[in-house]
Amino acid sequence: MNELFLENEWERTEPDLLAHIPQDFAGPGACNQHFLVVKTPPGSFLGFWTQSTFENAGDQRVVFSRSLDRGVTWSEPQVIDGPQPDDALGTGLASWGFPIVAPNLLADGGHRVYYIYNKNVGVDDAREDTTGLVRCRFSDDDGLTWSDATYDFPIAPSAISHPDPKAPPSWIVYQNVFVTPENYVLAPFTRWASHTYDPAVELSLNLLEHWSEIFFLRFENILSERDPNKLLVTTWPKAPHGIQVENPYRPGVSVAQEPTVQALSDGRLICVFRTLTGANFYALSEDDGRSWDKPRVLRYEPGGNPVLNPMSPSPLYRLHDGRYLLLFYNNDGTANGGKSPIDSKHNRYPVWLTVGREIAGEQDHPLRFGPPKIFATSNGVLVPGTGGTQVAVYPSLVDDGEGRILFYPDRKHYLLGKYITDEWLRDCDPAYTSVRMRPPITVDALKG
């Protein structure tokens, strides 16, 4: 690989902000992903991500950086948790964390930042970095220091859990949390089935194909309770199963993963997530996330074409001005020679954006989306040591009325940011243009 590539490849997606460039393409800092950035009350940007030699490596840890100038410069990454020298090989991993900011919580009116993550404690019941406790640390000084003590929260078992109540669950929260209209903090999560329920490992299936369902962690008092020992966390729905979508390749098995939730203007919630069908699905809740209706295909408009997406994260964001922004990959899994929705080395570039607007009075499919527009692409170029061409997988959005920034990993290596202006979004806003309709895709077609 030539020296010019090593120096300049981070520029390929044309970022406006550079949060982190690893020193090399191998070693413990080569893989950087799941980049969640939040703004705190003083105006700081706090960025959290999962770092390792490669995904699910034995050194996988959660790290943190801080910016005081809206993402232009960042502090050196600081480890929040990860494997310790005396941990057995392949245990102690810390992964897939998410922050919760509690404004005005402290006695002096200050805020607290909780960071909650998956902590492996020596058990693998889907994959090492998804099987673990719900663990947290917190900061009362805007991320300068973090508590020495850690706190663990429960996930209530379901029908697909391990029968031993002491066995840790297999789970991941992949986006920043959402504050519901009733003022609860809701963290939608993927729950993978225990090997005791679905022996997918015996079929040599990867995590994208495992039996999986969508549940929700609700932090009942985290915005008001100062004592972390008194925090109450519940799991919803209170039912044997969560949101399910049938796997077209394994009938009777559910694959529904990586949900995001946003509020609609009428108080309902919409949950958008990935499936193995080659398209995104969604479900609606009328009771603040306690229960959800039957999931169905997300379309550009009621009765319109499906929003195509492989098995790749596809977050829905609610913008400061009331519009919605959907990030997705605009293909059924066959882009760039991909063989199926799980072919992530081919079908996760380019990444597209579209704007959604609410449809007044529409009860079943409340959003209409505009024509998609390419946000960034890797052009299929592999970054050495990462094995991937994927762009903007596990991103986050800061949209605070002062500006709109999408922070994203590029090929799970570089951590970058890009401004999204109203002018740029105009091309994919349904208020100004319409979607060019295409023949609908069917599950039978995807099977072929």
Secondary structure, DSSP 8 states (H G I E B T S, - for coil): --HHHHHHGGGTT--SEEEE--SSSSSTTSEEEEEEEEE-TTS-EEEEEEEESSTT-TT-EEEEEEESSTTSS----EEEE---TTS-TT-S-EEEEEEEEETT-STTS--EEEEEEEE--S--SS-TTTBSEEEEEEESSTTSS--SS-EEE-----TTS-SSTTS--BEE--S--EE-TTS-EEEEEEEE--TTT--GGGGT--TTTS-EEEEEEEESSTTT---GGG--EEEES-SS--B--B-TTSTT-BBEEEEEEEE-TTS-EEEEEEETTSB-EEEEESSTTS-----EE-BSSTTS-B-B--SS---EEE-TTS-EEEEE--SSS-GGG--STT-TTTSS-SEEEEEEEE-TT-SSS-EEE---EEEE--TT---TTT----BS-S-EEEESSS-EEEEEEETTTEEEEEE--HHHHGGG-TTT----------HHHHH-
